[in-house]
């Protein structure tokens, strides 16, 4: 006989060895591989009981990997897509708010050499930061801050 296919538990452990996964992500990825007689729920329960699946580690992992490049809105979207509890997602996003402006400035500085000189360039830089999940207010403050070297924020 040829190669045997990995068990659900084996597949789950392989996925978990690559990065943290939520229970919802594993369910989605493993459902197509369920064979007759296999109980995906029981496999995931066992992995959760052994702390291989840990929602708070998933949250921390995403925030740690993505916060330096993305704003709160994009991080919220990514956490929600992983099926994490709404309250935990909200707490994580709230913790990022105090650093949002500094993170946006860092993302802007890595991409652009100089402040926008034309309305078209301003629109381009604004779109860039907005698509990274930074709020409109933070984007305006970043672009105004780069134009007003003396730190004055004129409207």
C-alpha positions in Angstrom: 0.0 0.0 0.0 1.2 3.6 -0.6 1.5 6.5 1.7 -1.1 6.9 4.4 -2.7 10.2 4.8 -2.0 12.1 8.1 -4.6 11.9 10.8 -6.6 14.9 11.7 -4.5 15.3 14.9 -1.3 15.1 12.8 -2.6 17.7 10.4 -3.6 20.0 13.2 -0.2 19.6 14.9 1.6 20.4 11.7 -0.5 23.5 11.2 0.1 24.5 14.9 3.8 24.0 14.5 3.9 26.6 11.8 2.1 29.3 13.7 -0.6 29.8 16.3 -4.1 28.9 15.0 -7.5 29.5 16.6 -10.0 26.7 17.0 -12.2 28.3 14.3 -9.2 28.4 11.8 -8.4 24.8 12.5 -12.0 23.7 12.0 -12.1 25.5 8.7 -8.8 24.0 7.5 -9.4 20.5 8.7 -13.1 19.9 7.9 -12.3 18.9 4.3 -10.0 16.1 5.6 -12.5 14.5 8.0 -12.9 10.8 7.2 -15.8 8.5 8.3 -15.5 7.8 12.0 -13.3 10.7 12.8 -14.5 13.4 15.3 -12.9 16.7 14.6 -14.5 18.3 17.6 -12.9 15.6 19.9 -9.5 16.1 18.3 -9.7 19.9 18.8 -11.0 19.5 22.4 -8.0 17.3 23.2 -5.5 19.8 21.6 -7.2 22.6 23.5 -7.0 20.7 26.8 -3.3 20.2 26.2 -2.9 23.9 25.5 -1.9 23.4 21.9 -4.8 25.6 20.9 -4.8 28.8 23.0 -6.9 31.8 21.9 -4.8 34.3 23.9 -1.6 33.2 22.2 -3.3 33.6 18.9 -4.2 37.1 19.8 -0.7 38.0 21.1 0.9 36.4 18.0 -1.2 38.5 15.6 -0.7 41.7 17.5 3.1 41.1 17.8 3.5 40.2 14.1 1.3 42.9 12.6 1.2 45.9 14.9 4.3 47.5 13.5 2.9 47.5 10.0 -0.9 47.8 10.4 -3.4 50.0 12.1 -6.1 49.0 14.6 -8.8 48.5 12.0 -6.8 46.0 10.0 -5.7 44.2 13.1 -9.3 44.0 14.3 -10.3 42.6 10.9 -7.6 39.9 11.1 -8.4 38.9 14.6 -12.1 38.7 13.8 -11.4 36.5 10.8 -9.7 34.0 13.1 -12.9 33.6 15.0 -11.7 35.1 18.2 -14.1 36.3 20.9 -15.3 39.9 20.2 -14.4 41.0 23.8 -10.8 39.8 23.4 -10.5 41.4 20.0 -11.7 44.7 21.4 -9.3 44.6 24.3 -6.4 44.0 22.0 -7.3 46.8 19.7 -7.9 49.2 22.7 -4.3 48.4 23.9 -2.9 49.4 20.5 -4.7 52.8 20.4 -2.0 54.6 22.5 0.7 53.7 20.0 -1.4 54.2 16.8 0.1 57.6 15.8 3.7 56.5 16.4 3.1 53.2 14.4 1.5 55.2 11.6 4.4 57.6 11.5 6.8 54.6 11.3 4.9 53.0 8.5 4.8 56.3 6.6 8.5 57.0 7.1 9.5 53.5 5.8 7.5 54.1 2.6 7.9 57.8 1.8 11.0 59.9 1.6 9.3 63.2 1.8 6.0 64.8 2.7 3.3 65.2 0.0 4.0 68.1 -2.3 0.9 67.9 -4.4 -2.7 67.1 -3.8 -2.2 63.9 -5.8 0.7 62.8 -3.7 -1.2 63.7 -0.5 -4.1 61.5 -1.7 -1.7 58.6 -2.5 0.0 58.8 0.9 -3.4 59.0 2.6 -4.7 55.9 0.7 -1.6 54.0 1.6 -2.1 54.6 5.3 -5.8 54.1 5.2 -5.5 50.7 3.5 -3.1 49.7 6.3 -5.9 50.2 8.8 -5.0 53.5 10.3 -7.9 55.9 11.1 -8.6 59.0 9.1 -7.7 61.2 12.1 -4.3 59.5 12.6 -3.6 59.7 8.9 -4.3 63.4 8.9 -2.1 63.9 11.9 0.8 62.0 10.4 0.7 63.9 7.1 0.2 67.2 8.8 3.0 66.4 11.2 5.3 65.8 8.3 4.4 69.1 6.7 4.5 71.2 9.9 8.1 70.7 11.0 7.7 73.0 14.0 5.0 70.6 15.4 2.1 73.0 15.0 -1.0 71.2 13.8 -2.9 73.7 11.8 -6.3 72.8 10.3 
